[in-house]
Amino acid sequence: MNNKFGITYKILCLACIILVLVSCGVSSSLQDVPYVSDYNDSIPKRIEINDSSFVLGNNTLNKNKQGLWELYVEGDPYERGLITGSLTRELFQNQERYFLSKIEDLVPSETNQKFLQRFVAWYNRKMYLHVNNEYKSEIYGLSKYAINDRTPFASPYLRGLYFHAAHDVGHALQDLALVGCSSFAAWGDKTEDGNLIIGRNFDFYAGDDFAKDKIITFINPTTGYKFMSISWGGMIGVVSGMNEHGLTVTINAGKSKVPLIAKTPISIVNREILQYATNIEEAIAIAKKREVFVSESIFVGSAIDNKAIVIEVSPDNFGVYEVPNSNQIICSNHFQSDAYAEDKINQKHLVESHSLYRYQRMEELLNAEDKITPQKAVAILRNKEGLNGKAIGYGNEKALNQLLAHHGVVFKPKERLVWVSSNPYQLGEFVAYNLNDVFSHPEKQGYAIASLNIEKDPFQYTEAYKNYERFRVLKAQVLKAINNKDTLDFSVLHELESANPDFWEAHYIVGLYYYKNDFDMAALQAFEKAKTKEVTTVPDLENMNSYIKKLNRKLGL
């Protein structure tokens, strides 16, 4: 990622993206209210047991002691949407308000909002043709519980539909990748019992509020297979999940051109695979028939096949990557199949981004282990160092644990076991679930298997962690001062550097503040110090070199 302004910059960019997705005016898709007459439109009232436990017929929502929400829903598409909306209404509405408040903060002008409405009416004009009636019906039912606040933005149904493409557009914009996920799998003689184990970090950062309320969803549909996924309010698509046959899907962003028109959101493709495929061959067939509008790696694991492969999709190409005669596979954010061997965008991304570095780090950590276990998989996902254990600063996107992930997850498909991380980041307890148990006894209050949980990472209790959290606060403060041309006490800048001294960005941001305030020698020294650290991407390094060149010329050096 070209991470010039770090996490705060990402939040602002994401808000712009969401605005592009939801500020919809009149479009052809307004005419596409899904057909729901064949579905059940009558559901019982939600019963609130307390503020963390709700019941609606056979469906439930409970918050566990680790702070994860556990949602069980059954029924036909429209019914599922209505039930999900009713049970999760507060979580759903909070998520919407968070996004919309960011939009209104960034674009307060009604004139600019109207301009964007017209643009989005054109941009999203064909998306509804690429989402089938089942999922549109589910979103339509869910949208009945969207916020009713007076807002200039899209109708609740269209807003819900377009939210599902936020992941796609977020990583497709040039020089902006809000998702830098890492995935790996091991099987055969690389695991203790020979069965497949999968680990993945979902590094989609949309602010701390976005990641606060994770929902572990268990769906029992009237058609297709039962499945679980890790989600958030308002989301029916899948970014990480496993079905009753032990088929798993996760997604890793690839480098894309800026899409000119929305088609099938990748989370909806993933959802279809999870709901209707039992093995790798069926997963490939589903992915192949859907038109997407960004480049994405779909990491598929299968209990039936006892292995994992990567399906690589893009608007103009399709490939499948697997490693013959191997017992492991790794995926970051570049394509590996023969179909993309000559792809110039992928080649450039491989050279310039942090994807290859993380790939090599996963390879290094996997090779260091004789047999992978769920506990060892979690340790790999939590690893914060660079290649050869180098200290590269906390929050560096070259690390597998960038301390910003929405979630980490480990699957054991044959046993139908899944471990899901709890806050903060991947540092909290990894909570264990058994899909067979959940779907055999959905009436239980609390689905986690405490005896199988993987303990918290003690790092969260260290001084280094406290300093990192302080660094995040100071970073936001300094970036705000730079943008607003405010003056800071120099002690704030020194504290920023000392809070995360191995991270190049700490010194870069200090250099940027000095540069904007004409403290040229101090800026040069800060940039030069940043260059001695593990800089995240080639564009980041080139950007710093540009500042250094200007300063040398200005100072006559």
BELZI-V193168 format. One record per backbone hydrogen bond with DSSP energy under -0.5 kcal/mol. CO is the residue of the C=O (numbers start at 1). NH is the residue of the N-H. E is the energy in kcal/mol with one decimal. If there is no record, write none. Layout:
BEGIN
CO	NH	E
CO	NH	E
END
This chain:
BEGIN
1	3	-1.5
2	4	-1.1
5	9	-1.1
6	10	-1.7
7	11	-2.2
8	12	-2.0
9	13	-2.5
10	14	-2.9
11	15	-2.3
12	16	-1.9
13	17	-2.3
14	18	-3.1
15	19	-2.3
16	20	-2.2
17	21	-1.6
18	22	-2.6
19	23	-2.4
22	24	-2.2
22	154	-2.2
27	30	-1.7
28	31	-1.3
29	32	-1.5
31	33	-0.8
32	34	-0.5
34	36	-0.7
36	39	-1.9
41	43	-0.5
46	48	-0.5
47	49	-0.8
47	55	-2.6
50	53	-1.5
52	63	-2.5
53	49	-2.0
53	50	-1.6
54	61	-2.2
55	47	-3.7
56	59	-2.3
59	56	-3.0
60	72	-2.6
61	54	-2.8
62	64	-0.5
62	70	-3.7
64	67	-2.0
68	64	-2.9
69	71	-0.6
69	216	-3.8
70	62	-2.1
71	218	-3.3
72	60	-1.3
73	220	-2.7
75	222	-1.3
76	80	-3.2
77	81	-2.1
78	82	-2.4
79	83	-2.8
80	84	-3.0
81	85	-2.6
82	86	-2.5
83	87	-2.9
84	88	-2.5
86	89	-0.7
88	92	-3.1
89	93	-2.9
90	94	-2.4
91	95	-2.0
92	96	-2.1
93	97	-2.7
94	98	-2.2
95	99	-2.0
96	100	-3.0
97	101	-2.4
98	102	-1.5
99	103	-1.9
100	104	-2.5
101	105	-1.9
102	106	-2.0
103	107	-2.9
109	113	-2.0
110	114	-2.2
111	115	-1.9
112	116	-2.3
113	117	-2.1
114	118	-1.9
115	119	-2.0
116	120	-2.8
117	25	-1.3
117	121	-2.0
118	122	-1.2
119	123	-2.6
120	124	-2.8
122	125	-1.2
123	262	-1.7
124	127	-1.0
124	128	-0.5
126	129	-1.3
127	130	-2.2
128	131	-0.7
132	136	-2.1
133	137	-2.5
134	138	-1.8
135	139	-2.3
136	140	-2.5
137	141	-2.4
138	142	-2.3
139	143	-2.5
140	144	-0.6
141	144	-1.1
142	145	-2.1
143	146	-1.7
155	159	-2.9
156	160	-2.4
157	161	-2.3
158	162	-2.8
159	163	-1.9
160	164	-0.8
161	164	-0.7
162	165	-1.7
163	166	-1.7
165	169	-2.5
166	170	-2.3
167	171	-1.3
168	172	-0.8
169	173	-1.3
171	256	-0.5
173	176	-1.9
178	205	-1.4
182	201	-2.5
183	331	-2.8
184	199	-2.6
185	329	-1.9
186	197	-2.5
187	190	-1.7
188	191	-1.6
190	372	-3.5
194	188	-2.1
197	186	-2.3
198	411	-2.5
199	184	-2.4
200	409	-2.5
201	182	-1.2
201	203	-0.9
202	204	-1.4
202	406	-2.4
202	407	-1.0
203	180	-1.0
203	205	-0.8
204	206	-0.6
207	206	-0.5
207	211	-1.1
208	212	-0.6
209	212	-0.9
209	213	-0.6
212	214	-0.8
214	69	-2.4
214	216	-0.5
215	217	-0.9
215	231	-3.2
216	71	-2.6
217	219	-0.5
217	229	-2.1
218	73	-2.4
219	221	-0.5
219	227	-1.9
220	75	-1.6
226	244	-2.6
227	219	-3.0
228	242	-1.7
229	217	-2.7
229	231	-0.6
231	215	-2.2
232	235	-1.9
234	236	-0.5
239	251	-1.2
240	230	-2.0
241	249	-2.2
242	228	-2.8
243	246	-2.2
246	303	-1.3
247	243	-2.3
248	301	-1.6
249	241	-2.0
250	299	-2.5
252	297	-3.3
263	265	-0.6
264	293	-0.5
265	268	-1.0
265	269	-1.5
266	270	-2.4
267	238	-2.3
267	271	-1.8
268	272	-2.2
269	273	-2.2
270	274	-2.5
271	275	-2.3
272	276	-1.9
273	277	-1.8
275	225	-2.8
279	283	-1.9
280	284	-2.5
281	285	-1.9
282	286	-1.9
283	287	-2.4
284	288	-2.3
285	289	-1.0
286	289	-0.6
287	290	-1.0
290	292	-0.6
291	264	-2.0
295	254	-2.2
296	298	-0.6
296	313	-2.8
297	252	-2.7
297	299	-0.7
298	300	-0.7
298	311	-2.9
299	250	-1.6
300	309	-2.4
301	248	-2.8
302	306	-1.5
302	307	-1.1
307	302	-2.1
309	300	-2.5
310	312	-0.6
310	321	-3.2
311	298	-3.5
311	313	-0.6
312	319	-2.5
313	296	-2.8
314	317	-0.7
317	314	-1.6
319	312	-3.4
321	310	-2.5
322	324	-0.7
323	326	-1.2
327	187	-2.4
329	185	-2.2
331	183	-2.8
337	340	-1.5
338	341	-1.6
340	343	-1.3
342	344	-0.6
343	347	-2.3
344	348	-2.4
345	349	-2.2
346	350	-2.2
347	351	-1.6
348	352	-2.5
349	353	-2.3
352	538	-2.3
354	358	-2.0
355	359	-2.3
356	360	-2.6
357	361	-2.0
358	362	-2.6
359	363	-2.3
360	364	-2.3
361	365	-2.4
362	366	-2.7
363	367	-2.4
364	368	-1.0
366	369	-1.4
372	192	-1.1
373	377	-2.6
374	378	-2.2
375	379	-1.9
376	380	-1.9
377	381	-2.2
378	382	-1.8
380	383	-1.3
383	401	-2.4
386	389	-1.7
387	390	-1.5
390	386	-3.4
390	392	-0.7
393	396	-1.1
396	399	-1.9
400	402	-0.9
407	202	-3.3
408	421	-2.5
409	200	-2.2
410	419	-2.8
411	198	-2.2
412	415	-0.6
412	416	-0.6
412	417	-2.0
413	416	-1.0
416	435	-2.6
417	412	-2.8
418	433	-2.5
419	410	-2.2
420	431	-3.2
422	428	-1.5
424	427	-2.8
424	428	-0.6
427	457	-3.2
429	431	-0.7
430	454	-2.4
431	420	-2.4
432	449	-2.5
433	418	-2.2
433	435	-0.5
434	438	-2.3
435	439	-2.6
436	440	-1.3
437	441	-2.0
441	444	-1.6
444	446	-0.9
448	450	-0.8
449	452	-2.0
449	453	-0.6
450	453	-1.0
453	455	-0.5
454	430	-2.4
456	458	-0.6
457	460	-1.7
458	461	-2.1
459	462	-2.0
462	466	-1.7
463	467	-2.5
464	468	-2.0
465	469	-2.5
466	470	-2.0
467	471	-2.6
468	472	-2.1
469	473	-1.5
470	474	-2.6
471	475	-3.0
472	476	-1.9
473	477	-1.9
474	478	-2.7
475	479	-2.6
476	480	-2.1
477	481	-1.9
478	482	-2.4
479	483	-2.5
480	484	-2.4
481	485	-0.8
481	486	-2.4
482	485	-0.6
489	492	-1.7
489	493	-0.8
490	494	-2.1
491	495	-2.3
492	496	-2.1
493	497	-1.9
494	498	-2.3
495	499	-1.7
496	500	-0.7
497	500	-0.7
498	501	-0.5
500	503	-1.7
502	504	-0.6
502	534	-0.5
503	506	-1.1
503	507	-0.9
504	508	-2.1
505	509	-2.7
506	510	-1.4
507	511	-2.4
508	512	-2.5
509	513	-2.2
510	514	-2.4
511	515	-2.6
512	516	-2.4
513	517	-1.2
514	519	-2.8
515	518	-1.3
518	520	-1.2
519	523	-2.4
520	524	-2.5
521	525	-2.3
522	526	-2.0
523	527	-2.6
524	528	-2.5
525	529	-2.0
526	530	-2.3
527	531	-1.8
528	532	-0.6
529	532	-1.1
530	533	-1.6
533	535	-1.3
537	541	-1.9
538	542	-2.9
539	543	-2.3
540	544	-2.0
541	545	-2.5
542	546	-1.8
543	547	-1.6
544	548	-2.6
545	549	-2.5
546	550	-2.0
547	551	-2.5
548	552	-2.7
549	553	-2.1
550	554	-2.4
551	555	-2.6
552	556	-0.7
552	557	-2.8
END
